[in-house]
């Protein structure tokens, strides 16, 4: 099929303009009835960068503390794994007793090791979560897992951010700060990193020995520990606050990253209003707010997936995704906090409460929701798209 040359029209050539639609239609109808070859360079490169699923094998299991573990994952044949930015996630899909579960985990390995076929994920055990509890207590060396391509926008971007990063963390949020430190010491990413890490007691601190070694080797990285329930030499006491960090904000080349539990993020959201930094320099990691329901109500949920219809119970203190999963139904998901849109579904009947709302304007207008961050307020029906 030859390409038709489209000529620019003179502003007064009205007849030529009127004939254009018919000429284009005739040209298209003369084309060959063949499928576009999907096996081309652009598609192959896109599949390499964003594969739909990646199979890896658990090569080592590292106990970081009584609550945290790191899984060292290797590609099956030693081929490179997709590169990622420090702070991004990968989603693990598991089959447990015939049911499927997907959970996101922070990638904590040195990003440059991706070319050697290695990823690492670090996470905290949650005994009430069947998937995380399985990976913490039951996964075996040599076991194969399915991963997603890296995702998430909570990472350093030299175009957007200053050349200095102030990272404020507590609880699991320190995992992403550790990932950034790994990227800096390997020269995968270049910026100065100062971490304020808050825990109740020294015993609760994660990666303490690792950070000591990193700081001794890399002058770009500094860490300040803050203990809320203990006074010890060499540590700040109390909570991360504006007064404690104000000395770190000396110019406009500083970006602030905040990751941790809901209490820290909400507190600092108010505390940091005292800063004169533009909002683009203050980055909050996405989280799923607690339901905070006083009275638990039970509703009926109808889920349409392809040609199947499911009728299951749901409750106003659990997300729609949790209700679906607890009923043994699998729908695609990745971030679990309403950011990625992977579980996007159409709400056709009922009322809901959306938290951490990251939907675009069109989805809001036409009643599309993210079940992972949406709670039912009545009987509802959704169509999984």
N, C-alpha and C positions, 0 to 999 in steps of 0.2 A: 504494500500500500504506500503510494508516494505521498509525501507531505504537501498539502496545498499551501501555496504562498498567499498570505493575507496582506493585501495592500491597504495603506492608509487612505481613508476617504477624504476627498475634498469637502470642505464644509458646505458646498452648494450642490454636491452630487446626490440629489435625493433619489433618483431612479436607481442608481447603483446600490444605495443603502437599502431600498425596498427589496431588491433581488438577492441580497446577501443570505437571508435565511434559506431560501430555496437552493442556492448554489452550495451552501454548506451541507444541506441535507443530501443532495445528490452525491457529493463527494464522499460522505460517510457511508452511504448505501453501496458504493463501489468497493468499499474495503473488504478484505478477506475475513471470513468468519472463523478466526482462530483465537485460542486462548493466549493471553500474555504469558510468556515464560517466567515462572516464579523463581526458577533457579538462576538468579542473576546476582551480580556483585552487590548491589545495594541491599537486596533482601537478605543475602547471606551475611553481610556485615551487620545488619540490624539484628538478625537472629543471634549473632555472636555477642553483641552488646547487651541485648535484652532477651535472653532465652526464656521460653515459657516455663521450663523447669530444668533444674540442674541436679543430676544425681552425684552424690558424694558418699564417701565412706568415713566412718568415725575411726581415726587413726590413734588418737590419744584422748584420755580423759584427765583433766587437771583439776584437783580440788583446791580452790582458792581460799575457802573458809568453810565453816560448818553450814553456811547458807548459800554459798556461791560456787559455781563450777564452770570450767571452760572446756568446750569440746573442740578438739583439733580435727578439722575435716580436710580430706584430700580428694581430688578428682580421681575418677576410677582408673584412668590410664595415664595419669601424670600430665594431662593436657592443661593449658592455662585456664583459670577461672575468670569470670568477668571482673574487671577492675572496679573499685568503688572509692568513694570519698569517706574519710574518717567521720563517723557519726551516723552513717547510713545503716539500714537494716537489711536483713534477708528474712524471708518467711519460710518456716519449715512445715511441711505437710507430713503428718504421721497417720498410719493405720494402726489403731489399737482395738483389738477384739472386734474387728470387722467394721469399725466406725472410723471416719476420717476427721482429723483436727489440724488446723493451721494456726501457727503462732509466730509473731515477729521477734527477732533477736538482733541485738547490736553486733555488728562485725567489729571485732577487737584486734584482729591481726594487723601486722604491718601490711599496708596496701600493696607494696611491691612484691609480696609473696604470692599474690594472685597469679603472676606469670609462671610461678613454679607449681601451681595447682593446690595452694593451701589457703584455707579460710579458718578463722576461729570465731566462735560465738561464746560470750560469757553471759550468764544469767543467774538470777536468784530463784531458789526453789519456792514453789507455792503449792502446799500440800492439797489445797482445794481445787487445783487446776490439773485435770487428768493428763493433759499433754505435757505440761512443764514438769510435773511430778515424775512422769515416765522418763523424760530425758535426764532428769537429775538422778534418779535412783535405779533405773532399769536398762537404759540403753547400753549396748555392749560394743567393745572394740571390734571393728570389722562389720558392724551393722551399716546398711545403706540407708541414706536419707534423701528426700527430695527437697530441694531449695528453690526459692525464687531468685530472680535477678535482684541486685541491690536496688534499694529504693529509699525515698525520704529526702527532705530538703534541709535537715538540720545539720549542716556542714559548713565549713569555711569556704567562702568564695572571694578570691582576691579582687574581683570586679566590684562586688557589693560591700565587702567588709574592710575594716581598717587593718593595718599590718600588725596590730596587737589584739589578742583575744583575752578577755577576762571571763573565765568559766566558773560559774557558781553552781555547786552541786551538793546534793545529799542523797542518801540511799542509793538506788540503782542508777541515778544520774551520773555517778562517778565513772560508770563503764564507758560512756561516750567521751568523757574527758580523757580517760586512759587511751581510748582509740586515737584521739587527736595527738596525744603525746607520742604514740607509736609511729604516726605518720610523720611527725616532725623529726624524730631521731633517725628515720630512714631517708630523710630529705625528699619524701614523696610530696610533702606540702611544706611551704616555707612561711612561717609567721611566728611571732612571740606569743607564748601561752602562759598565763598566770591562773592557777586554779585555787579557788577557795572551796574547801571540802568540809562539810559539816556533818558530824555524827553525834550521837549521845555520849559515847565513851570511846577511848582509844581502842578498846578491844573490837569495836564495830568497824574500824577503818579497813577498807579493802585496798589491795595493791600497795600497801604501805612500803614494803621492802622494794617492790618494783619501782615505785616512784622515787625512792631514795637513790637507786642506781641511775635512773633516767636523769634526775636533776644533777647528779654528780658528773655526768658525761655531757650534758647539753645545757649550755648557759641560756638558751632560748626559753627554757621551761622552769617555772617556779611553782611551788605548791605551799599553801597556807592551810593549816588544819584548825578547825573551829569545833570545840566540844561544848555541848549544851548542858550536860549533866555531870561534868567532871572538870576539876581545875588541876592542870599539870603544867610543869615547866616546858616551854617550847610550843605551847598551844594557846590559841586565843580561846576565850570563854564566852559563852552565850550563843548568839545566832548570827548568821551572815546578815549584815545590815549596811545601810548607806554609810554610816560613820566608819565602819571597818574597811570598806572598799573605796571610799572617796579618793584616797591617795593614789589609787591605781588609774583614776580618770584624769589624766593630765592634759590630754589634747583630743582632737576629733578623730584620731587614728585608732581608736579603741572600739571594738565590738564586744558586746556582752552576750554570752550564751548561758542559758539557764536550763538545767535539767535536774529532775528529782521528783519527789512526791508532790501530791496536790497542795499540801500545806505550804511548802517552800515556794512553789510557783505563784500561788495566790498572794502570799505575803510580799514577795519581791515585786510583784506587779504593782503594788501600792508603794512600796519603799523606794523603788527606782523612779517614781514620778519626780523625785527631787533632782534628778539629773537633767541636764540640758541637752542630752544626746538626742539626735533624731531617732524616731522609732525604728527606722530600718537597721540601726546598729544594736538593737536589743532583740535577741532571738529566744523564744520560748519553745522548748520541746513539746510536742503534742502529747496530751494525756487524756484519759477518760475520767471525767469527774465522777465522784461517788453519787449514787442515786439519791441518798438522803430522803428516802420515803418514810413517812410516819406510819401510814397504814398500808399494808400490802393487799392489793386487789388482784384477783384472777380474771383473765380475759380469754377470749377465743381468738386464735391466730390461724388464718388460712393462707397457705403459701402455694403459689403456682410456679413450678419450675419446668420449663419446656412443656411437655404434655401431661405432667403429673400434678395432682392436687393433694395437698396435705392439710389436715385439720389438727392442730395441736394446741395445748394450753400455753399461755404466756402470763407474765406477772409484771406489775409496774415497777418492781425493784430490780429487774433484770432486763438487759437489752434484748431486742428482737433476735439478734444473732445468738445470744446465749440460749434463748428458748428453742431456736431452730436446732442448734447443736446438741442440746440436751435431749432432744427428741430423736436423735440419730439421723438427722438430715444434714447433708453436706452442701454448702454453697461456697463459691470462691470467696476468699478473703485474703488480706495481707496485713495491713497496718493495725487493725482492730481498734482504732481510735478516731475513725471518721475522716481521715486525711486523704487516702489514696483513691477512694471511689471504686475499688475493685468489687465490692459487694453491692453496688448501686442497684436499687430496686424501686419499682413504681408502687406508691401507696394508692390503692384504688378505693378502699373503704376504711373509715375510722380516723381517730385522732391520735397523735403521737407527740412526744417531747424529744426534740433533737438537742443533744449537748455537743459541745466542741464542734459547732456547725461550720464545716469547711466546704459546703456545697456552693456551686456557682448559681448565678441568678436564674438561669433557665431551669435548672433542676428544682429550685425552690418554687418557681412559678407553676411548674407542671407536676408537682407532688412526687418528686423522686427523693428517696431517702437513702441513708447508709445504715443498714440494720445494726452494724456493730456499735453505733453511737446513738441509737434511737430507742426510746422507751415507749411502750404502749400506754395510752390513756383510756382506751376503750377496746371493744372487739375490732380487729383490723384484718384487712386482706392486702397482700402484697404480691406483685409479680416480679420475680427475680429476672433481671435483664442480662 
